[in-house]
Amino acid sequence: MNIQLIADSACDLPAEFFTEHNITLLPLHVHIGEEEYEDLVTIKSKDVFDSIRNGGHPKTSQASPQKMEEEFTALAKSGKKGLYIAFSSELSGTYQTGVMIRDQVKEEYPELDLTIVDTKCASLGYGLVVVKAATMLSEGASFEEITDEVQFQLEHMEHLFTVEDLDYLAKGGRVSKASAFIGGLLNIKPLLHVEDGKLVPLEKLRGKKKLLKRIIEVMNDRGDQLDQQMIGISHGDDAELAEEMKTMIENEFGTSSFFTGMIGSAVGAHAGPGTLAIFFLNKKSAR
């Protein structure tokens, strides 16, 4: 194949997926105390969630510019066309750094042919876009066909999620502290979504049962042919809650295709344990 896919670890796909599909991985970094780790390479999500439960405050940083330079240079020397599908620029500086490093590498290797796409997506919402690109590549699709579909997917990917404690997102600057103060009070459960790559509170509900029911209602309102989609479900070390959500979606919409897994270390450091996130294409996706 003359096309090389690149993605960063914020897509929350397992390491095996990158290996099986020959996708170049750019890991974000996680910092716990004085230690620095590479997401998906030298740290597991559960380690991050356990640290938070024990009072730790993990921090994150973007993918390494040195790693980008190394991979982009190797791409230039390979003669392949590259497609880097990147984490939302509203949640990390990784996309902007990727563009800067690409331009630097092109000065020395003008033959570098690398397209970088800002998905404005996160976690498995971003991951499903990568999965679609990898599937199309394996089926022999052209570069233009893949990039067109990636653009379509990212424009229509819905993110619905709830967190156990909004303070984690507030401390990381992902939502405002004003939005966070109600979290944890009176069993209030926040429902958030993504608008133009940013995390935005949608509404607050009391109790898990009402929250899950409301997620189904919003999916019904926004989703397009949910029985024919692959739906993503990621969780913050709460597989039981994810399975409960999956069963509700199966029963309500007849969906049979899911991609489920634990939220990655970098995203999980901000979302915290107990997070539940659902990803699907919206009604605008009808073609």
C-alpha positions in Angstrom: 0.0 0.0 0.0 1.3 3.5 -0.8 -0.8 5.2 1.9 0.3 5.5 5.6 -2.3 6.3 8.2 -1.1 8.1 11.4 -3.2 8.8 14.5 -2.4 9.9 18.1 -3.4 8.0 21.2 -6.3 10.2 22.1 -8.4 8.1 19.7 -8.6 5.6 22.5 -8.1 2.6 20.2 -6.2 -0.3 21.7 -2.5 -0.7 20.8 -3.3 -3.9 19.0 -5.4 -2.0 16.5 -2.5 0.2 15.5 -0.3 -2.9 15.1 -2.8 -4.9 13.1 -3.6 -2.1 10.7 0.0 -0.8 10.5 -1.1 2.7 11.7 1.7 5.0 13.0 1.0 5.9 16.6 1.9 9.3 18.1 1.4 8.9 21.9 0.3 11.8 24.1 2.1 12.0 27.4 0.8 11.4 30.9 2.5 12.8 34.0 1.9 11.3 37.4 4.0 12.9 40.1 7.5 13.1 38.8 7.1 10.3 36.3 6.3 10.8 32.6 4.6 8.1 30.5 3.6 7.6 26.9 -0.1 6.9 26.5 -0.8 3.4 25.2 2.9 2.5 25.3 4.3 2.8 28.9 1.1 3.3 30.9 -2.3 1.6 31.1 -5.6 3.5 31.6 -6.3 1.7 34.9 -3.1 3.1 36.3 -4.4 6.6 35.7 -7.9 5.9 37.2 -6.3 4.2 40.2 -4.1 7.2 40.7 -7.1 9.6 40.7 -9.0 7.4 43.1 -6.0 7.5 45.4 -6.0 11.3 45.4 -3.5 11.8 42.5 -3.7 14.5 39.9 -2.4 13.2 36.6 -1.6 15.8 34.0 -1.1 15.4 30.2 0.9 16.9 27.5 0.8 16.7 23.7 2.5 14.2 21.5 6.3 14.7 21.3 7.5 17.0 18.5 10.7 14.8 18.3 8.5 11.7 17.7 6.6 13.6 15.0 9.8 14.7 13.3 11.1 11.1 13.3 7.9 9.6 11.9 7.3 12.3 9.3 10.9 12.0 8.1 10.5 8.2 7.8 7.3 8.9 5.8 9.1 11.2 3.4 11.8 8.6 2.8 9.3 5.9 2.2 7.7 7.7 -0.7 4.2 7.0 0.7 1.3 9.5 1.0 0.5 10.1 4.6 -2.8 10.9 6.3 -2.5 12.0 9.9 -6.0 12.0 11.5 -5.6 14.1 14.6 -7.2 14.8 18.0 -9.4 17.9 18.3 -7.3 21.1 18.2 -9.7 22.5 20.8 -8.6 19.9 23.4 -4.9 19.6 22.7 -2.0 21.3 20.9 -1.0 18.1 19.2 -2.7 19.0 15.8 -1.0 22.4 15.7 2.4 20.9 16.5 1.9 18.3 13.8 1.3 21.0 11.2 4.4 22.9 12.4 6.6 19.8 12.3 5.3 18.7 8.9 6.3 22.1 7.5 9.7 21.9 9.1 10.4 18.4 7.7 9.2 19.6 4.2 12.0 22.1 4.2 14.6 19.3 4.2 12.4 16.7 2.5 10.2 18.6 0.0 8.8 15.3 -1.3 6.9 14.7 2.0 3.3 14.2 1.1 1.3 14.4 4.4 -2.2 15.6 4.9 -3.2 16.4 8.5 -6.9 16.5 9.5 -8.2 18.2 12.6 -11.1 15.8 13.5 -12.6 18.1 16.2 -13.3 14.7 17.8 -12.2 12.9 21.0 -11.9 9.4 22.4 -13.7 6.8 20.4 -15.6 9.5 18.5 -12.2 10.2 17.0 -11.4 6.5 17.1 -14.4 5.5 14.9 -13.1 7.9 12.2 -9.7 6.2 12.3 -11.4 2.7 12.2 -13.4 3.8 9.1 -10.2 5.0 7.4 -8.3 1.8 8.2 -11.2 -0.3 6.9 -11.4 1.6 3.7 -7.6 1.4 3.2 -7.7 -2.4 3.7 -10.4 -2.6 1.1 -8.3 -0.8 -1.5 -9.9 2.7 -1.4 -8.0 5.6 -2.9 -6.5 8.4 -0.9 -9.2 10.8 -2.1 -12.0 8.4 -1.1 -10.5 7.9 2.3 -10.0 11.6 3.0 -13.5 12.5 1.8 -15.0 9.9 4.1 -12.9 11.0 7.0 -14.1 14.6 6.5 -17.7 13.4 6.3 -17.4 11.3 9.5 -15.8 14.0 11.6 -18.5 16.5 10.5 -21.3 14.2 11.7 -19.8 12.4 14.7 -21.9 12.9 17.9 -20.3 12.6 21.3 -22.5 12.1 24.4 -20.9 11.6 27.7 -21.2 11.8 31.4 -18.5 12.0 34.1 -18.6 11.0 37.7 -17.1 14.4 38.8 -16.9 17.5 36.6 -14.0 18.8 38.7 -11.6 16.6 36.8 -12.5 18.3 33.5 -12.5 21.8 35.2 -9.0 21.3 36.7 -7.7 20.4 33.2 -9.4 23.4 31.7 -11.7 21.3 29.5 -14.9 22.8 30.9 -15.4 26.0 32.9 -15.4 25.9 36.7 -18.9 27.5 36.7 -20.1 24.4 34.8 -18.4 22.1 37.2 -19.6 23.4 40.6 -22.8 21.5 40.5 -21.1 18.1 39.9 -21.4 15.7 42.8 -24.3 17.6 44.5 -27.5 15.8 45.2 -26.7 13.0 42.9 -26.7 15.3 39.9 -25.3 13.7 36.7 -24.0 16.0 33.9 -24.6 15.2 30.3 -22.1 16.8 27.9 -21.5 16.8 24.2 -19.0 18.2 21.7 -19.6 21.3 19.7 -16.9 22.3 17.1 -14.3 20.3 19.0 -15.1 21.7 22.5 -16.7 20.0 25.5 -20.0 21.6 26.2 -22.5 20.8 29.1 -25.8 19.8 27.6 -28.0 19.3 30.7 -28.0 18.0 34.3 -30.1 15.1 35.5 -30.7 13.5 38.8 -29.6 9.8 39.1 -28.1 7.3 36.8 -31.4 5.8 35.6 -32.7 9.1 34.3 -29.3 9.9 32.8 -29.1 6.7 30.8 -32.7 7.1 29.6 -32.0 10.6 28.5 -28.9 9.4 26.5 -31.2 7.0 24.6 -33.7 9.8 24.0 -30.9 12.1 22.6 -29.6 9.3 20.4 -33.1 8.7 19.0 -33.4 12.4 18.3 -30.0 12.9 16.7 -29.0 9.5 15.4 -29.2 8.3 11.8 -30.1 4.6 11.2 -28.6 3.6 14.5 -29.3 -0.1 13.7 -26.9 0.1 10.8 -24.0 2.0 12.4 -21.0 1.0 14.4 -21.5 2.7 17.7 -18.6 3.5 20.1 -18.8 3.2 23.8 -15.9 4.1 26.1 -15.8 4.0 29.8 -13.6 5.1 32.7 -12.9 1.8 34.3 -16.6 0.9 34.7 -17.2 -2.0 32.2 -20.5 -2.8 34.0 -22.0 0.6 33.2 -20.8 0.4 29.6 -22.4 -3.0 29.2 -25.7 -1.7 30.7 -25.6 1.2 28.1 -24.8 -1.2 25.3 -27.8 -3.4 26.2 -30.1 -0.4 26.3 -28.9 0.6 22.8 -29.3 -2.9 21.4 -32.9 -3.1 22.9 -33.9 0.3 21.7 -32.4 0.5 18.2 -31.5 -3.0 17.2 -27.8 -2.1 16.9 -25.5 -5.0 16.5 -22.1 -3.4 15.7 -20.2 -1.8 18.6 -16.7 -0.7 19.4 -16.2 -0.7 23.1 -13.3 -0.2 25.4 -11.8 1.7 28.3 -11.0 5.4 27.8 -7.3 5.9 27.2 -4.8 7.3 29.7 -4.5 10.8 28.3 -8.3 11.4 27.9 -9.0 9.5 31.1 -6.6 11.8 33.1 -9.1 14.6 32.5 -12.4 12.7 32.4 -11.7 10.6 35.5 -13.1 7.2 36.6 -16.8 6.5 36.1 -17.0 8.3 32.8 -19.3 6.9 30.1 -19.2 8.1 26.5 -21.3 7.2 23.4 -20.4 8.0 19.8 -22.5 7.8 16.7 -23.3 9.5 13.4 -26.1 12.1 13.4 -29.1 12.5 11.1 -27.2 15.0 9.0 -25.2 11.9 7.8 -28.1 10.7 5.6 -26.8 10.7 2.0 
